[in-house]
Every structure is written in structure tokens, then in C-alpha cells.
Amino acid sequence: MKLASVRDVKNKLSDYLKKAEREDIIITRNGRPTAVLHHLGKDDLEDYIVEQDPKFRRIIEKRWKAYTSRGGSPLEKVLKRFSE
């Protein structure tokens, strides 16, 4: 992981975009971390959008809480339900 200032990234954006293909770049402003430049491949965009959606995240958190408090369903039951 690399650190780079906003000014440096601004002046050499193309170079940093290439570097981000290999590793994340932490962008700093006044010496403090402020953002991350992270490479997204052609197959990553859809996953990123879904994972960052607040509504989707709330649904996942709600389901996880239900699972941890009540447990899950046996695989056989799930498979039977989908085969009907």
C-alpha cells in the first residue's frame, strides 16, 4: 500500500491509476489519510455498487442478526424447497 498527497495524485493521475492496478493508494491531505484509490476490474463494478448500497447493507445486517439469533435452515430443507 502506498501513500500519496492529493497534489501528487492530481499532477500524476494517469501514473497513479496504473499503480492502483497493483496496489491500493492512500491519498493524503495535509498529511492525513482522506481517500483510497482502488482498482476496479471489469467484473468488479457491479459487486462494488451492490456492496456499497445502504439498503442492501441493511438487508444483509438484518438477515445476519436473524441467523445468529435463531440459526439457519439445514441444507436438505433448502434444497427440497428449491426443487419443488
C-alpha positions in Angstrom: 0.0 0.0 0.0 1.3 3.4 -1.0 0.8 6.9 0.4 0.4 9.9 -1.9 -0.6 13.5 -1.5 -3.6 15.0 -3.2 -1.3 17.3 -5.1 0.9 14.5 -6.3 -2.1 12.4 -7.4 -3.7 15.4 -9.2 -0.5 16.1 -11.1 0.2 12.4 -12.0 -3.2 10.9 -12.1 -2.5 8.5 -15.0 0.6 7.2 -13.3 -1.4 6.6 -10.1 -4.2 4.9 -11.9 -1.7 2.4 -13.3 -0.1 1.9 -9.9 -3.6 1.3 -8.4 -3.9 -1.8 -10.6 -1.2 -3.4 -8.5 -1.9 -1.9 -5.0 -4.2 0.5 -3.2 -3.1 4.1 -2.9 -3.9 6.0 0.2 -4.4 9.7 -0.7 -3.5 12.2 2.0 -4.4 15.8 2.5 -2.2 17.8 4.9 -0.6 14.5 5.9 -3.8 12.9 6.9 -5.4 9.9 5.1 -8.5 11.1 3.2 -9.3 8.6 0.4 -8.2 5.4 -1.2 -7.6 4.9 -4.9 -8.6 1.3 -5.5 -8.5 -0.6 -8.9 -11.8 -2.0 -10.2 -11.6 -4.6 -12.8 -14.3 -5.1 -15.5 -16.1 -7.7 -13.3 -15.8 -5.7 -10.1 -18.1 -2.7 -10.7 -21.4 -4.5 -10.2 -20.2 -6.1 -7.0 -18.9 -2.8 -5.7 -22.1 -0.9 -6.4 -24.3 -3.6 -4.7 -22.0 -3.8 -1.7 -22.0 0.0 -1.2 -25.8 0.3 -1.4 -27.1 1.3 2.0 -30.4 -0.6 1.5 -28.6 -3.8 0.5 -26.3 -3.5 3.5 -29.2 -3.0 5.9 -30.9 -6.2 4.5 -27.7 -8.2 4.9 -27.2 -6.9 8.5 -30.9 -7.8 9.4 -30.5 -11.3 7.9 -27.2 -11.8 9.7 -28.8 -10.8 13.1 -31.7 -13.2 12.5 -29.3 -16.0 11.5 -27.1 -15.5 14.6 -30.1 -15.4 17.0 -32.3 -18.2 15.5 -29.9 -20.2 13.4 -30.2 -21.3 9.8 -32.0 -23.9 7.9 -30.5 -27.3 7.1 -29.2 -27.6 3.6 -31.6 -30.5 2.9 -34.6 -28.3 3.7 -33.3 -25.5 1.4 -32.6 -27.9 -1.5 -36.1 -29.5 -1.1 -37.7 -26.1 -1.2 -36.0 -25.2 -4.4 -36.7 -28.5 -6.1 -40.5 -28.2 -5.7 
